[in-house]
Amino acid sequence: MTVGIVIGSTRPGRVGGQIGAWMAGRVGSDGDLIDLVEQGLPLLDEPEHASTGRYAHAHTRRWSERVAGCDALVFVTPEYNSSFPASLKNALDFLYHEWRGKPVGVVAYGGISSGGRAAQSLLPVLVHLGMVPVGTLLVRFRNHLTDGRFVSSDALNADADDLLDTIRKASKPVARR
């Protein structure tokens, strides 16, 4: 079973890459760390609606294959202005059928709200695209920074493992298709 860990921020200097790598480490060999920076998606440029599955551009076909290869997903998202970033919304909008039926978790991070408003904004989009949200982990990232580096704690590791266990359990019926 493959769990895709999608780093939703593309901002230079982001902490999301570190949090995504930490989550991928928690998943282990079943994880696929997907960095939207490396995907290189422009603003949505497909001439047809994603529901047709007819993709004109190689970058969309690569993105489609990457997502289709995952049995479940974890979206790692910062909170920008009380929501999730445009880079993540854009990546979601490129595809349609590839998302359907996949169990998902959200790891949101931020300051005072620990990314809670980002998660709350993201969840209706995930549901609309046919994903099945099974849990959310909120990270007040400033509590986990040491010399500018993200450092988890035993409690946060346990919470991440609980989220991943829930995703794995929800994925079992999906993986048998």
N, C-alpha and C positions, 0 to 999 in steps of 0.2 A: 504494500500500500504506500502510495506516495503522497506526502503532505507538502503542498507548495506554501512557502513562507514568502508573501509578497510585501516588499518594502515600498510603501505608498508615497514616500516623500522623495523628491528629486532635488531638493534644495542643497546647495553646497554647504558643507559644515554641519549637516544634519546628524542627529544622534540615532536616527532610524536605522541606519546601516548596522550600527552596533547592537541595537535591540533585535533587529532581524537575525543577525549572526548568532546572538545568544539563543533566540528561539530555535533556529536551525540546529544548534548544538544540542538543545533539549530533545529535539525530534530524533536526531541521530542519522543513521544511514538511510532512513526512509524520507528524509527531508530534501526538498529542492528549494534552495534560496533564490528567489526571483527578485532582482533589483530592477525597478522601473527605469533607472538611469541606463542600465545596460540594454534594456529592451529597445531604447531609442524610438519610442512612439512619438510621432508629431501630434499636433492637435488633430483630432479626428478628421481624416481625409478620405474615408471610404465613400464612394459614390452611391452605394446601396446600403439599405438598413442592415444592421448586423444579423437580424433574424433570418435573412435570406441565406447566410453562410457563404455567399459569393464575395470573396475578398479580392480586390484588385491589386493590392500592394503586398510585396514580400514581407514587410514588417508586420502586417496584420496576420499573414499566414504563419509566420514564426511565433507570434504571440498566441494565436489560436492553438497551435501544436503544443506549446508549453503548458497552457492552461488545461487543455484536453488530457494531457499526460498525468494530471494530478487527480487523486481520488477525493481529496479534501484540501481546504485552504485555510491559511491564517493570514489575515490582513494586518500588517503593522502600520499604524497611522498616527501621525502627530495631530494635534489640534491647532488649526490655524483659524483665527477669528471665529471661534465657536463652531467650527465644522471640520471636515476632513479636506485635504488638499485637492486642488484641481487636477493634479497629476494622476491621482488615484481615480477620480471620477472619469477622466478621459480614458484611462486604461480599461475601466469597466465598460464604458460605452462602445468600445471597439468590438466587443463580442456579445453573444447572446446565448446560443445553445450550449456553448462550452461551460457555462456557469450552472446550468440547470441541475438540480438535485444534489449538488455538492454540499456536504456539511462544511460549515465555516466557523472559525473563531475570529475574534477581533482583539488585537493587542493595541490599545490606544495609550498614548503618552502625552503628557503636557505638564503645565504648571499647576495652578491652584485647583483646577477641576480634574487633573490627572488624565486628561484626554476624554473625559466622560461625554462632553458635548460632541466631540468628533465621532465617538462610537454611536451615540444616539442619532446623529445625522446619517451615518453610514448604514445602519441596520435596515431602514426602509428600502434603500436602494438594493441591498443584497437580497432582501425578500422579493422585491419586484422582479429581479433577474432570476428568481427561482432557486436561489441558494437557501440552505437551511441553517440559520445561525444557531449554534449550540452553546455559546458562552462568550464572555467578554472579560478581559483582564485589563485593568487600568493601572498605569505606571506613572507615579509622580517622579519623573526622571531626575529631577535635581537631588532627590534623596539618594540616588544611586550613581552619582557622578563623583569620581575620584580623579583629580588632575585631568579633567576633561574627558575621561573614559567612563563608559557605562560599566558598573560593577553590580551584579545582582546580589541578592541576599538569599539565605536559606528559605525564608518565608516566600519570597517572590518565585524562587525555583519551584517550590512545592505548588504554588498557585498555577504556574505555567504547566507543570506536569499534570495537574488536575484538568486543566483546559485541554491539553493534548490527549489525555485518556478519554475524555468525553467525545472529542472529535473522532478518535479511533473507533470507539464503540458505535458512534453514529455512522461511520463509514463502512462498516462491515457489509450491510446490505448493498451499498453502492459498488463495492469492490467485486461482488459476486456476479454482477451483470455481464 
